Amino acid sequence: MRFSIWPTSINRFTFLLALFYVCIFNIPFFSVVERGLAAQSAVNWWFVGSIPLFLLCALSILFSLFSVRYLVKPFFILLTLVSSLVFFGQWQYGIIFDAGMMQNIFQTNPAEAQTYLNISSVLSFLLTGVLPSIWIYKAPLQYPKASTMLKQKGLFILVNAMIIGLIAALFLQNYVTFGRNNDNFKRSIVPTYFVGSLVKYINITYLQKPLPYHELGLDAHETVKHHKPKLLVLVVGETARAKNFQNYGYDRPTNQYTAKDNLLVFNDVSSCGTATAVSLPCMFSRMNRKDYDARHAHAEDTLMDVLHHADIKLSWIDNDSGCKGVCDRIPHELIALDADPEFCNGESCQDQVLVDRLKKTLAKMDAHPEDTLIVLHMMGSHGPTYYQRYPKDKALFMPDCKRGDIQNCSHQELVNSYDNTLVYTDYILSEVIGVLKQESNRYETGMLYLSDHGESLGEDGMYLHGAPYAIAPDEQTHIPMFAWFSNSFLNDSKLSRTCIAVKAKAGGFSHDNLFDTVLGLMDVDTQIYRKSQDIMASCKE
């Protein structure tokens, strides 16, 4: 019988489509398998050979369930287009598309999404998404009468199930052991894992009944009358990993601008998540990471709300993708992508705009300033277009990677670009400190900086961030945390700088400490305040 690329029977169509998914979209899956096998002392090659056959049969059965008239073509065209995008993210960046990553994707703004458009991603989408979709659309499928189709489909499913049963009978223990030793094994299978993650995200976000809203800290009040009002600027970094900061022993001068400011450097600080959509709400929630539940967090007050209950003057200035609900009930501003022709290109703005907005915000304060907390949410080191995050005069390390498909740059170029973003972040922090010093006649001033999560730069084949926390590398979870306080801030708060420095050096902190530490710094007391989680509580004299 002559073979044609245009299948006429539903079963042949299903088999060819499953074969395409196994051979193309699951290349990253087989890379995971290869790494897992390399770690074994002995390999059963019959078991290895059964893996693609097992996957082919499993996908054939699964696809057969959706291969019905009127559904088959639109369903598989959509699935193939989305799978193409997932395949590229896994193949080029090592991204795992779990429910957390789905949340991050759905909360990404269009300008941020455009940074992932490049020649490699477009070409991959055309070859692995558009062309196969055309093949699906043009396939001249024939639909026999219902009874005949059911018999053919039943036989097709039965044959594939028998093959899977035979594989299980021969290699079940191999699969169990390999899966236990390689937890990300199932996470790389396209399309089953990302579809399951998408269903989970939709169920949690849109289908579950909203929880009743719970206010926290309604009893919050300031406990100390200051000589001058306090001004604390909380700078939330983006995608900054601790290991590339000079303050943590890195052998490059990435902290040259704040060197003069004698920062307090907190060691061994961990993030709550590996993506902004998770970390940002978590770090401002009263829940700790191990107990964090996004659904419950969105249904109760954040740190900002508790400070508002205490009559602290608040402002949130955002140069990233928004505050993810954290600042919804306080004054906030999302800087427009064309806000400043000098620092914005229509797709993003460099973080100097935050310093300029900070100056304008402080200039508007009346003649009788109040205790104030201002949050600056940075664009920081957001990838993959790192080169857009810093001006040319802050490009200390060259040559840098001037493209979005960072996997096609040399590793040194990539690191140079990323390190330049940290140099610029350090410059912005020095500018913020400079503004605070100028406000010393009106306020007791302080600054606290910490990043939302880290970043992978090709280590173990992983790029960017968003890996499931259980398997995320240190590069994505170990973050920088710095503080600067004026002498009057420390003195009026009865805080010992020496004591804080000792605690900072000892380290062992996380986003869990932010909620209570900020309450302590602003001298806010409430029944929900936990002294044990306030980093600086034991340093009050």
C-alpha positions in Angstrom: 0.0 0.0 0.0 1.4 3.4 -1.0 2.1 5.7 2.0 1.0 9.3 1.8 1.7 12.2 4.1 -2.0 13.0 3.9 -3.7 10.5 6.2 -7.2 9.5 5.3 -8.2 7.4 8.3 -8.6 8.9 11.8 -6.3 6.2 13.3 -3.5 6.9 10.9 -3.9 10.6 11.5 -3.7 10.1 15.3 -0.7 7.8 15.0 1.3 10.3 12.7 0.4 13.2 15.0 1.5 11.3 18.1 4.7 10.3 16.3 5.4 14.0 15.5 4.9 15.0 19.1 7.3 12.2 20.3 10.0 13.0 17.8 9.9 16.8 17.9 8.0 18.3 20.8 9.5 15.8 23.3 13.2 16.4 22.4 13.6 18.2 25.8 12.0 15.2 27.5 14.5 12.9 26.0 17.3 15.3 27.1 16.0 14.9 30.7 16.0 11.1 30.2 19.6 11.3 28.9 20.8 13.2 31.9 19.0 10.8 34.2 20.6 7.8 32.6 24.1 9.4 32.7 23.8 9.5 36.5 23.1 5.8 36.7 25.9 3.3 37.2 24.2 0.7 35.0 21.7 1.1 32.2 19.2 -1.4 30.8 19.1 -0.5 27.2 16.0 -2.5 26.5 14.2 -0.3 29.1 15.7 2.8 27.4 14.4 1.7 24.0 10.9 1.1 25.4 10.6 4.8 26.5 9.8 6.4 23.1 7.5 3.4 22.3 5.7 3.8 25.6 5.3 7.6 25.0 4.1 7.0 21.4 1.4 4.5 22.5 0.3 6.6 25.4 -0.1 9.8 23.2 -1.8 7.7 20.5 -4.5 6.6 23.0 -4.9 10.1 24.4 -5.1 11.7 21.0 -7.6 9.1 19.9 -10.0 10.3 22.5 -10.1 13.7 20.9 -10.0 12.5 17.3 -13.7 12.9 16.6 -15.5 14.7 13.7 -15.8 18.5 14.0 -13.4 18.6 17.0 -10.3 16.9 15.7 -8.9 19.6 13.5 -9.5 22.8 15.5 -8.5 21.0 18.7 -5.2 19.7 17.4 -4.3 22.9 15.5 -4.7 24.8 18.8 -2.8 22.2 20.8 0.0 22.1 18.2 0.4 25.8 18.1 0.6 26.0 21.9 2.8 23.0 22.2 5.2 24.6 19.7 5.7 27.6 22.1 6.1 25.3 25.1 8.6 23.1 23.2 10.7 26.2 22.4 10.7 27.4 26.0 11.7 24.0 27.3 14.3 23.3 24.5 16.0 26.7 24.6 15.6 27.9 28.2 14.9 24.8 30.2 11.5 26.2 31.4 9.1 23.9 33.2 5.5 24.8 32.6 3.9 24.0 35.9 0.9 25.8 37.4 3.1 28.6 38.8 4.6 29.2 35.4 1.1 29.3 33.9 0.2 32.0 36.4 3.3 33.9 35.5 2.5 33.7 31.8 -1.1 34.9 32.2 0.1 37.9 34.3 2.8 38.9 31.8 2.0 42.1 30.0 2.3 42.3 26.1 5.5 44.5 26.2 7.2 41.9 28.4 6.0 39.1 26.2 7.5 40.8 23.2 11.0 40.4 24.7 10.8 36.7 23.9 10.2 37.4 20.2 13.4 36.8 18.1 14.5 35.0 15.0 14.9 31.7 16.8 11.5 31.7 18.5 9.7 32.8 15.3 11.4 30.3 13.1 10.7 27.5 15.6 7.1 28.5 15.8 6.8 28.5 12.0 8.5 25.1 11.6 7.0 23.2 14.5 3.7 25.0 15.0 2.4 26.6 11.8 3.5 24.0 9.2 2.2 21.1 11.2 -1.1 23.0 11.7 -1.4 23.5 7.9 -0.9 19.7 7.6 -3.6 19.1 10.1 -6.0 21.5 8.4 -5.4 20.0 4.9 -5.5 16.4 5.9 -8.4 14.8 3.9 -9.9 12.7 6.7 -12.6 10.3 6.0 -15.3 9.5 8.6 -17.0 6.1 8.3 -20.3 5.4 9.9 -20.4 5.6 13.7 -20.4 1.9 14.4 -17.4 1.3 12.1 -15.5 4.2 13.5 -16.0 2.9 17.1 -14.7 -0.5 16.1 -11.7 0.9 14.4 -10.9 3.3 17.2 -11.5 0.6 19.8 -9.1 -1.7 18.1 -6.5 1.1 17.7 -6.7 1.9 21.5 -6.6 -1.8 22.4 -3.4 -2.5 20.4 -1.7 0.5 21.9 -2.9 -0.4 25.4 -1.5 -4.0 24.9 1.9 -2.6 24.0 1.9 -0.4 27.1 0.9 -3.4 29.2 3.7 -5.5 27.8 6.2 -2.7 28.5 4.9 -2.3 32.0 5.1 -6.1 32.6 8.8 -6.1 31.5 10.1 -2.8 32.9 7.7 -1.5 35.5 10.3 -1.4 38.2 12.7 0.4 35.9 10.1 3.1 35.3 9.2 3.5 39.0 12.9 3.7 40.0 13.8 6.1 37.2 10.8 8.3 37.9 11.6 8.5 41.6 15.2 9.5 41.0 14.3 12.0 38.3 11.4 14.1 39.6 11.2 16.4 36.6 10.8 13.3 34.3 7.0 13.8 33.8 7.3 17.6 33.8 8.9 17.6 30.4 6.3 15.6 28.5 4.5 17.6 25.9 1.6 18.1 25.9 0.3 16.3 29.0 2.2 18.2 31.7 1.5 21.7 30.5 -2.1 21.0 29.7 -2.6 19.6 33.2 -0.9 22.7 34.7 -3.1 24.9 32.6 -6.3 23.1 33.8 -5.0 23.4 37.4 -4.4 27.1 37.0 -7.8 27.8 35.4 -9.5 25.8 38.1 -7.8 27.6 41.0 -8.1 31.1 39.4 -11.5 31.1 37.7 -13.6 28.1 38.8 -13.3 27.9 42.5 -15.7 29.9 44.6 -14.0 33.2 45.9 -13.0 33.1 49.5 -14.5 35.7 51.9 -12.1 38.6 52.3 -10.2 38.7 55.6 -8.8 42.0 57.0 -5.7 41.8 59.1 -4.1 44.0 61.6 -7.0 46.4 62.2 -5.5 47.1 65.6 -2.2 48.3 64.0 -0.8 51.5 65.5 2.6 53.2 65.8 4.2 52.7 69.2 6.9 55.4 69.1 6.6 59.1 68.7 9.6 60.1 66.6 11.6 63.4 66.6 11.1 63.5 62.9 8.8 61.3 60.7 10.3 58.1 59.2 10.8 57.6 55.5 11.5 54.0 54.5 12.0 53.2 50.8 11.5 49.5 50.1 13.1 48.6 46.8 11.9 45.4 45.3 14.4 44.1 42.8 13.6 41.9 39.8 15.5 38.7 38.8 18.6 39.5 40.8 20.6 36.5 42.0 22.9 36.9 45.0 26.0 35.1 43.6 26.7 37.8 41.0 26.9 40.6 43.5 30.3 41.8 44.7 28.9 42.1 48.2 28.6 38.3 48.2 32.1 37.5 47.1 31.7 37.8 43.4 35.0 38.7 41.7 33.6 41.6 39.6 32.8 45.1 40.8 29.0 44.9 40.6 28.6 47.0 43.8 31.0 49.8 43.0 28.4 52.6 43.3 27.1 51.7 46.8 30.6 50.8 48.2 30.7 54.3 49.8 27.4 53.8 51.5 28.4 51.0 53.8 25.4 48.9 53.2 24.2 46.2 55.6 24.5 43.0 53.5 22.3 40.1 54.6 23.7 36.6 53.8 21.9 33.5 52.7 18.5 35.0 51.8 15.9 32.8 50.1 13.0 33.8 47.9 9.4 32.7 48.3 9.1 31.6 44.7 11.0 31.6 41.4 8.7 34.0 39.5 7.3 37.4 40.2 3.7 36.2 40.0 4.3 34.0 43.0 7.1 35.8 44.9 5.6 39.3 45.0 2.3 38.4 46.6 4.0 35.9 48.9 6.7 38.2 50.2 4.0 40.8 51.2 1.7 38.2 52.7 1.7 37.2 56.3 1.9 33.6 55.3 5.3 31.9 55.2 6.5 30.1 52.0 5.7 26.6 53.3 2.2 27.6 54.2 1.6 30.0 51.3 -1.5 29.6 49.3 -2.2 32.2 46.5 -5.9 31.9 46.7 -6.0 32.6 50.4 -3.3 35.3 50.1 -5.5 37.3 47.5 -8.4 37.1 50.0 -6.7 38.8 52.9 -4.8 42.0 53.7 -1.1 42.4 52.7 1.7 44.2 54.5 0.7 47.3 52.7 -2.9 47.1 54.1 -1.7 46.6 57.6 0.6 49.7 57.3 -2.4 51.6 56.0 -4.4 50.6 59.1 -1.6 52.1 61.2 -1.9 55.4 59.3 1.4 55.1 57.6 1.5 57.2 54.4 2.0 54.8 51.5 3.0 54.9 47.8 3.8 52.1 45.3 5.7 53.1 42.2 6.0 50.3 39.6 8.4 49.9 36.7 7.7 46.2 36.2 4.6 44.2 35.4 2.4 45.5 38.3 2.1 44.6 42.0 0.1 41.4 41.4 -2.7 42.7 43.8 -0.4 43.7 46.6 -0.9 47.5 46.2 -4.6 47.5 45.0 -5.9 49.2 48.1 -3.2 51.9 48.4 -2.0 54.8 46.2 0.0 53.2 43.3 1.4 54.1 39.9 2.4 51.8 37.0 4.9 53.8 35.0 3.9 54.0 31.3 6.2 52.4 28.8 6.6 55.7 27.0 6.8 57.9 30.2 10.3 59.2 29.5 11.9 59.3 26.0 15.4 59.2 27.6 14.8 56.0 29.6 11.9 54.3 27.9 11.7 52.6 24.4 8.0 51.8 24.3 8.6 48.3 25.5 10.2 49.0 28.9 11.8 51.7 30.9 15.2 51.7 32.6 15.0 52.1 36.4 16.2 55.7 36.5 12.5 56.6 36.0 11.9 55.2 39.6 14.4 57.6 41.0 12.8 60.5 39.2 9.3 59.5 40.4 10.6 59.2 43.9 12.0 62.7 43.8 8.6 64.0 42.5 6.7 62.1 45.1 8.7 63.5 47.9 8.5 67.0 46.5 4.7 66.8 46.7 4.8 66.1 50.4 3.4 68.9 52.4 5.2 71.0 55.0 4.2 68.6 57.7 5.5 65.2 56.5 4.2 62.0 58.0 5.7 58.6 58.6 6.0 57.2 55.1 6.8 54.0 53.2 7.4 54.1 49.5 7.8 50.9 47.4 9.9 51.1 44.2 9.3 48.0 42.1 12.2 47.7 39.7 12.6 46.3 36.2 16.0 45.3 37.4 17.5 42.3 35.5 14.4 41.1 33.7 15.4 38.9 30.8 15.9 37.7 28.3 16.6 41.2 26.8 19.1 42.1 29.6 20.9 44.6 27.3 17.8 46.8 27.4 17.9 47.2 31.2 21.0 49.5 31.4 22.2 52.6 29.6 25.4 52.4 27.6 27.5 54.3 30.2 26.7 51.5 32.7 27.9 48.7 30.4 30.9 47.9 32.4 31.5 44.4 31.0 31.9 43.9 27.3 31.1 42.4 24.9 27.5 42.0 26.0 24.6 40.0 24.5 22.5 42.3 22.4 19.7 39.9 21.5 16.7 38.2 23.1 17.6 34.7 22.0 20.3 34.6 24.7 21.1 30.9 24.1 22.7 32.0 20.9 25.2 34.3 22.6 28.4 33.1 24.1 28.2 32.3 27.8 30.6 35.2 28.6 28.5 37.7 26.6 25.4 36.5 28.5 27.1 36.9 31.9 28.5 40.3 30.8 25.0 41.6 30.0 23.5 40.2 33.2 26.3 41.6 35.3 25.7 45.0 33.7 22.1 44.9 34.9 23.4 44.4 38.4 25.8 47.3 38.1 22.9 49.5 37.0 20.8 48.2 39.9 23.6 49.1 42.3 23.7 52.6 40.7 20.0 53.0 41.2 20.3 52.0 44.8 23.1 54.6 45.3 20.8 57.2 43.7 17.9 56.3 46.1 20.3 56.6 49.0 21.4 60.0 47.7 17.8 61.2 47.6 17.2 59.9 51.2 20.3 61.8 52.4 18.9 65.0 50.9 15.7 64.4 52.9 17.5 64.1 56.2 16.3 67.5 57.3 12.7 66.4 57.1 12.8 62.6 57.7 14.7 59.9 59.4 15.5 57.9 56.4 16.2 54.2 55.5 16.2 51.9 52.5 15.7 48.2 52.3 16.4 46.3 49.0 15.7 42.7 48.2 14.9 40.8 45.0 11.8 38.8 44.2 13.8 35.8 42.8 17.0 34.9 41.0 18.0 33.8 37.5 19.6 30.9 35.7 22.2 31.8 33.1 22.7 28.4 31.4 23.8 26.4 34.4 22.7 22.8 33.8 21.0 23.9 30.6 18.5 26.2 32.4 17.9 29.9 31.6 15.7 32.6 33.0 13.6 31.5 36.0 10.3 30.0 37.1 11.4 26.5 37.9 9.3 24.5 40.4 10.6 25.5 43.8 11.3 21.9 44.8 13.8 21.4 42.0 14.9 25.1 41.4 18.6 25.7 41.5 20.2 28.1 44.0 20.6 30.6 41.2 16.8 31.1 41.1 16.1 31.1 44.9 19.1 32.8 46.6 18.6 36.5 46.4 20.4 39.7 47.5 19.2 41.8 50.5 20.7 45.1 51.4 19.8 47.8 53.9 20.9 51.4 54.5 19.8 53.6 57.5 20.7 57.1 58.5 22.1 57.5 62.0 19.0 59.3 63.1 16.8 56.5 61.9 18.8 54.0 63.9 19.1 56.2 67.0 15.4 57.1 67.1 14.4 53.5 66.6 17.0 52.5 69.3 18.6 50.1 66.8 22.2 49.0 67.1 23.9 49.0 63.7 26.6 46.7 65.1 24.0 44.1 66.2 22.3 44.3 62.8 25.6 43.8 61.0 26.3 40.7 63.1 22.9 39.2 62.3 23.1 40.1 58.7 26.5 38.3 58.4 25.1 35.2 60.1 22.3 35.1 57.5 19.6 32.5 57.1 16.8 34.8 56.1 14.0 34.7 53.5 11.0 36.6 52.2 9.2 35.2 55.3 10.9 37.9 57.3 9.8 40.9 55.3 6.3 41.3 56.7 7.4 41.6 60.4 10.7 43.3 59.7 9.0 46.2 58.0 6.4 46.5 60.7 9.3 46.6 63.2 11.2 49.2 61.3 8.1 51.5 61.1 7.4 50.9 64.8 4.0 49.4 64.1 2.5 47.1 66.7 -0.4 44.7 66.1 -1.5 41.3 67.4 -0.4 39.8 64.1 3.2 41.0 64.5 5.7 38.2 65.1 8.8 39.4 66.9 10.5 36.1 66.1 10.4 36.9 62.4 11.5 40.5 62.6 15.2 40.3 61.7 16.1 43.4 63.7 13.9 43.0 66.7 16.7 41.6 68.9 18.8 44.6 68.0 16.6 47.2 69.7 18.2 48.6 72.8 
